[in-house]
Amino acid sequence: MEEYGNVKKAIEALKKGEIVLIYDDDKREAETDMVIASEFITPETIRTFRKNAGGLICTCIMPEDCDKLGIPFMVDILGLASEKYPVLNKLYPDDIPYDEKSSFSITVNHRKTFTGIPDNDRSYTVEKLANMCKENRFEEFGSEFRSPGHVHLLRGTEGLVQRRQGHTEISLALSKIAGTYPMTTICEMMGDNGGALSKELTAKYAEENKLVNVAGADIINYYLNVFCKKEE
C-alpha cells in the first residue's frame, strides 16, 4: 500500500467538502468522529451528524483565530468567575482520564437564528463563523453572534498535534494539510449500546456510505513528518 495512502484519501475528501471519519487512539478516547471542513457545512451535514453519529456537534478553531476572536478556554472563564462563584473552582476538570485539559471554549448562535438548535440554525451559525474568519472580520464576532448558544466551540491547542492529540487538533491538522480553511466541525459516533461506536462498525459505516475512514495516528505522522517538513 502506498505510504500515507489513507491520509491522502482523507485530504482529497476534505477538499471536496465530504465527511471523513477519524479514529483517535485506543489509549485515548477510543472514539471515531465524523469530521467536515466547516466552510462546507450544510443542514444535511448537521442532520447526518445528529442521526448517524449522535455525539456532541462542535466546531474546532485554530488557536490564533481564537485569539483574534477573543475567546479563551472555558476553564479560564470559570477560573476568573470563581471569585464570585467559588463552586466553579471545585468543578475544574483535573481528573480527565485521557487528557490534561479540555478544549472547550464558549457556545454560540448566530444572531439571525431563532432557537439555534435546528439543523438549519446550527449550519448557519457554523457557516457564518467560517466565512467571517476566512474574510478576516474577527472584530465583528460580537455583533454577529450571541452566547450561550447551540454550537460548541473548541479551541485548538498551540502547536496542534505536537502538544495535544485530540480530535480537535487532529482534524485541524488534516484541514491545514488539505488547504481548506483551518476550521472543522466534528461529532462523535455513538453506538446503540450507549458507548462509542466500535472501530469495526465505524469501518462498516464508512464502507457502506463510501466515506474515508482514517486513523488519527496516520494523520499525526503525516502532519509532523511530511507537512511540517515542507513548511520549514
Residue, then its C-alpha position, 0 to 999 in steps of 0.5 A: m500500500e502506498e505510504y500515507g495512502n489513507v491520509k491522502k484519501a482523507i485530504e482529497a475528501l476534505k477538499k471536496g467538502e465530504i465527511v471523513l471519519i477519524y479514529d483517535d487512539d485506543k489509549r485515548e478516547a477510543e472514539t471515531d468522529m465524523v469530521i467536515a471542513s466547516e466552510f462546507i457545512t450544510p443542514e444535511t451535514i448537521r442532520t447526518f451528524r445528529k442521526n448517524a453519529g449522535g455525539l456532541i456537534c462542535t466546531c474546532i478553531m485554530p488557536e490564533d483565530c481564537d485569539k483574534l476572536g477573543i475567546p479563551f478556554m472555558v476553564d479560564i472563564l470559570g477560573l476568573a468567575s470563581e471569585k464570585y462563584p467559588v463552586l466553579n473552582k471545585l468543578y475544574p476538570d483535573d481528573i480527565p482520564y485521557d487528557e490534561k485539559s479540555s478544549f472547550s471554549i464558549t457556545v454560540n448562535h448566530r444572531k439571525t437564528f431563532t432557537g439555534i438548535p435546528d439543523n438549519d440554525r446550527s449550519y448557519t451559525v457554523e457557516k457564518l463563523a467560517n466565512m467571517c474568519k476566512e474574510n478576516r472580520f474577527e472584530e465583528f464576532g460580537s455583533e454577529f453572534r450571541s452566547p450561550g448558544h447551540v454550537h460548541l466551540l473548541r479551541g485548538t491547542e498551540g502547536l496542534v498535534q505536537r502538544r495535544q492529540g485530540h480530535t480537535e487538533i487532529s482534524l485541524a491538522l488534516s484541514k491545514i494539510a488539505g488547504t481548506y480553511p483551518m476550521t472543522t466541525i466534528c461529532e462523535m459516533m455513538g453506538d446503540n449500546g450507549g458507548a462509542l461506536s466500535k472501530e469495526l462498525t465505524a469501518k462498516y459505516a464508512e464502507e457502506n456510505k463510501l466515506v474515508n475512514v482514517a486513523g488519527a495516528d496516520i494523520i499525526n505522522y503525516y502532519l509532523n513528518v511530511f507537512c511540517k517538513k515542507e513548511e520549514 
